[in-house]
Amino acid sequence: MASQLDLIKAIRSGRLAEVRVLLDAGIAVELDDGGGDPGLAMGIACFMGHVDIVRELAGRGAKVNLPDNSIQTSPLNMAVRGGRTEVIRVLIELGAELPEELKIPLGEQDVLLAQLKAQRDGRATAKTMEALGCQPDFEEIQVLSCAGTDTQVLDAEMLRAIRDSS
């Protein structure tokens, strides 16, 4: 019989398929950390840097925001402590709020783009929407391969357009 410990082991070792099987079998996606704080599974996935597992857990109802995202066990703080910039970016895209006192290893541009994706997907919180200060219309272009293309100019133009519209 599958247990919460099996889920934790699968998350720690980055086995997405096994995580899915265990969640399908009824293991709760929100586990307490033993101290009463929720989000153990998500916290471990964030700390370990397993982006696909973070997305899977969030898609199944795991919270990306705690009442205070600056506490040590919040998913965002766990990703910062683990030095997992891609996980931090994904958490922001999934609607994680950034506490002012938490220093994250992403540039302003990366944070803004992630927040805009959260807005586009309807995941941005009221606090994030207020921080954005605008409701820009934007188009995301996904290029599968363009070796040598400098996209910084496009990013800079987008940021300038957003700032000018405020």
Buried (B, 14 or more C-beta within 10 A) or exposed (E): EBEBEBBBBBBBEBBBEBBBBBBEEEBEBBBEEEEEBBBBBBBBBBBBBBBEBBBBBBEBEBBBBBEEBBEEBBBBBBBBEBEBBEBBBBBBBBBBBBBEEBEBEBEEEBBBBBBBBBBBEEBBBEEBBEBBEEEBEEEEEEEEEEEEEEEEEEBEEBBEEBEEEE
